[in-house]
Amino acid sequence: FPYTTLFPSPLLGKGAPSSSNVARKTESTSDKTFAPAFGGGDSTVIQVAAISSAAMGTKSPAVPSVFTQDLSRKRHAIKQAEGDKMIAAKIKAFDAQVAAAYSQAILDKFAVCTQWPEPCGAEDGMFVDGWISDNPAFAINIGQYHISGGDLSKTLKVILTNTNEEWPTDPDHFQFTQILQYFESPLNKGVDPGSFNWPPGMFVPYQSPQIFSDSLDAPGLDDLIEPIAGSNMTTALLKGTTTGNHVYGIQAGQPVEILVINVNAPITTYIATPALVEAHTPPLAKMTADIADSEELAHRIKAFVEPLISNADGAGGDKDGGEQSHLPHSAGQSVLQGWHFRTVATLSGVSFLANLVM
């Protein structure tokens, strides 16, 4: 299912969010496997829409493994504030607010049961936002290529689209983590690729998707960002050589070139009412037109893929006989019409779309 991450479902009533209560809530599923979602049959459009919209599931008390760990960092930050004489009072107020939120049954519904609209059972899970299952589409796609027997001697070219609202200045921001997690960087220092890590901006620890041996930090990434005149969009060109990561199926030694496209537009996840739909339609439509009409963006995409296309044309097209695809967007097609590339794998995540071309 797109845009979702699966966590165990609790089956017990809730009281104050004590450590013993949280432990009891997960005890019943600790030694079980997940039952097939939606009874193992075909899912309905409504069911897929429900789980795809569970972006606030990380705030659901019904998923204590996320709810408590995410809040634990915020509580710790209060305790570590040097020179703050109000720490004890702030901790008390924080705990009271968390207890109140934990007791609100309506908040449980931010996460969606794997059997929705049927009730959850002992072997069911809860769908939440897919930040650790879909956002690392880059690593997942390259791993799929390696597992399927891809040629490690070829250079992979990846167009990595970041549907962000803006590029941050804070090096600990989620946007930096989204890209730096793939490289040898300060946020995964001392963590082997595939081992559990808890980098900035992430709700819970998860297995590191580092796939490159090359080093990159926030200032270095910032220096590579190039604006597009007359547009909010920016791009960056990155290079790396893969390092082994068994969790994602990554083999070492694959050269990779990456064109990062930052949209930098107000794309919201939370369109839940007719009023919000009406409010967000004009800016989203403008964003689409701006992307499609950007000649500079099309030029940069063309420059990135042109050596690839030229080599393929010289060899008589797609010699592997794979499926050929045109680049998307009207402006891109007007410049690149008639040129093709082979899509090895595509996975659309909440923040990333990765196309591997060779």
N, C-alpha and C positions, 0 to 999 in steps of 0.2 A: 504494500500500500504506500502511495507517495505521501511525503510530508509528515510521516508519523514515526514515533519511536515507541516500542512496546515495553511496559513495565508490569510487574506483578500486581494483581488486584487484591486489596484487603477485603475481608468478609465480616469483620467485627464492628460493633458499634463504637462510636468515638466518645471519648471524654476529654480531659485535659491532655495536651500532647506531651505526656511524660515519656521518658525513654522506655519504660516497661510497656507502655501502651503501644508505642510505635513497634516494638519488637513483637508484641502479640499480633499486631495487624498483619505482619508478613509471615508469621510462623506457619500458617496453614498452607502456604504455597512454596515453602523453602525447598521441599524435596520433590516437587512436582514439575511436570513439563506442561507447556501451554497446549490447551485444546485448540483445534482448528478454528480460526475466526469465522464468525457467523455460521456456525454449525458445519463448516467445511464445504458448503455449497456455494452457489453463485451469490455474490453480494449485490445489493441494489444500489442504484444511484444515490439514494438518500443515505445509505450506510457509508458509502465511500465519501460523500460530501461531509458527513458528520465527523468522521475520523480525520479527514483532511483539514478540518477547521479547528482542530484541537490545539491551536497554538498556545492557549493559556493553560494547557494541561499540566505544565510544570508548576503551576500555582495551586494545583488541586490537592487538598489534604488527603484525598483518596489514594494518592500515590506518594506515600511517606518517604520512599527512597529518594525522591526528588525534592519534595516539599521541605523536608527537614535539612538536607544537606545544603541546598541553596541558601536557606535562611541562616544556617550555622556560620557561613562566611560573613554575612552581614552583622550577625551578633558579635563575631570575633573582631570585626573592624571597630565596633563601638568600644570593646574592652581594651583595644590597643591604642586608643586615642591618648597620646601623652599630654599631660597638663590639664586634662579635662576633669574638673572637680564634680561634674554631674554624671560620671560614668555609671555609678550605682543606680541613680534615678532613671537614666536612659535605658539601662538593661532591664529594669523592672517594667518600664513602659513598653519596651520592645516585646518582652515575654507576654505581657498582657494582651497586646495587639495580636501576637501570633496565636495565643490561646483562643482569642475571640474568632479569628479567621478559621482556625482549625475546627471550631464547633459549628460553623455555618454549612449546613448540608448543601446549600445551593452551590457552593464553591466546588464541591465534589464533582459536579457535572462538567467542570472545565475539561476533565479527562473523559474519554469515551470507552466504555466496556467493549471488549472484542465480540460480544454477543448482542450488542445494542440492536434493537430496543428491548431484547430479552434481558433478564437480570444476570449478573455475573455469578459464576460458580467457582469452586475451589481451584479449577485448572484454567481459569480465564485471566486475561491481562487487561491493561488499560492503555489505550492509545493516547500519546501526548505529542507535542511538537517534534518534528523530525530533525532537530539540530545535530544529532549525532548519528543519524542513519542516512539522511539525504544530503546534508550540507557537505560531507566529505566525498561528494561525487567524483572529484578528481582522483583521489586515491583508489576508490572502488573501480573506476573505469580502467585505470592502468593495471590494477590487479586482475581484472577480468581479461585484459589483453594478454597478460603474462600467463595466466592459468590456461588460456586457450591456445598457447603455443606461439605467441607473437615473437617476431624477430627482434632480439635485443640489440642487434647491430644497427638498426635503423633509428633515425631521429624522429621521435614523435612530436608532432605539433599540436598544441592544445589551445583552444579558444575558451577562456575561463571568464564567464560573465557573472559579475557580482551585482545583484539587484539591491544595492544599498541605498539608503536615503542621503547620506553624505559621507565624505571621507573625513575621519576624525583627526584630532591633534593629540589625543591621549594614547600613548604607546600601549597601554593595557586595554584598549578598547577591543570589543568583539571583532571589529572589522580587520584589525591587524592579526588577531588570533586566527581568523578564517584562512589566511594565506601563510602566515609564519609557521603554523603547525605542520606544514609539509616539509619544512627545511630544518636544518640544525640551527636552533635559535635559542635565545635566553629562556623562552617559555617552556622548552622541553629539555633544559639542561639536566644531565644526569639521568634522563629517562630513555631507555632503549626503545627503538621503534616497535610499536605493538604493545608496550607495557602501559599500565594505567598512569594517567596524568590528569591534572586538574588545572588547565591553563586559564588565564584571565577571560572573563566573559562567558564561561561555560557553567551550566547549572550543577553538574555533577562530574566526578571523575569518569573518564572513559579511555579506551585504548588508543594510544597515540597513533595518528595517521601520518607520522613522519615517513616520507618516501624518498627524500633526497639527502645525500651526504653533504651537500653544499651548505655553507653558512649564510644566514640572512637575518637581520634584526630590523626593528621598526624604523630607525633612521635610514637604514639602507634601502628599505622598501619605499619609504617616503621620497627618497631622492630619485627613484625610478618612475614616479608618477608624472605623466605628461598630460596637460590639459588639452581639450579640444576647443578651439576658439568659437565663440558664439553658442556654446553648449555647456551644460553642467557635467557632461561625461568626461572621464579621463581614462587613459590607458597606461599600461606598463608592460615592458618586455622582460621576462625572466628566463633563466636557464638553469638546468640542474641535471645531475646524474643520479639515477635511482640507487638507493641502498636497500638491503633486504628487510622486508617487513612481512613475516609469515602470516600475521593476522589478516592482512589485506591481500595476500597472495603476491606481494611485490618481490621481484628478483632484482639483484644488484646489477648495475652496469648499463642501464638504458639511458641514452641521452634524450632529454626532453626540452623543448622550447615552448614557452607559454606567452600568449597574448592575453593579458588581463584587461577586461573592460568593466570599469566602474560606472554604473548608470547614474548614481547620485541624484535620484529623483524620489519624491514622496510617495513611495509605494507602501501602502498599508496592508497589514494582515487582517485587521479587525474591521471588516465591512459586514456588519451584522443586522442592519436595519435599512429600510427603504431610504430614510433620510441620509444615511452614510453613503449608500450606493449613489444617490443623486449628487452628493457633495464631492465624491471622489472621481466620478466619471470624467468631468472636464480635464483635471490635471493628468489623469492616466491616459486619456486620449491624446493630450498634447505631448506627453512623454513618448508615446508610440510614434507620433508623427515626427518628433525631433530625431528619434533614432533612425527612422526610415529615410529622412531627408538629409542626414548628415553626410555630405560628400567626403569630409575629412575622415570620418569613421570608416567609410567604405574604402578610402585610400589606404588607411592603415591595415585594414583586414587584407586588402589586395597585396600590399607589400609583404605582409606576413606569410601568406600562402602562395605567393607567386613562384618562388623557387620550387616549391612542392609541385605546383601545377605544371610548370615548365618541364620538370623532370618526368612527370607522368605522361605529358603529351609527347615528349621525345621517345618514350618507351611504348607509345601506341595506346595511351589511355590507361585504364585500370587493369593492369596485367593480372591481378589476382581474381578478377571477375566478380568483385564484391559489388554491393549496391552502391550506386552513385547518388550524390545529393547536391543540390544547388545551395549556396549560402542563402540564409533567410534575409528578409527585409527587402523592400522594393529598391532602395538606393543601392544596397549591396548587389542585387541582381542586375541593376542597370549597368554597373561598372564591371561586374564579373560574369555577366551572362555568357553561357557557353563553356565556362570553366567548371570543372567538377572536382570533387574530392571524395575519398572513400571514408565513410563514417564507420569506425571500428566499434564504437559503443557510445551510447548517449544515456545519461541519467540526469533527470531534472530534479534539483533539490530546491529547498526553500531559498537558498542564497546563491546557488551555483548551477550552471549548466556547462558540462564539459564535453567537448567533441574531440575525440582522438582521431587525427588524420595522418595518413602516411603515404 
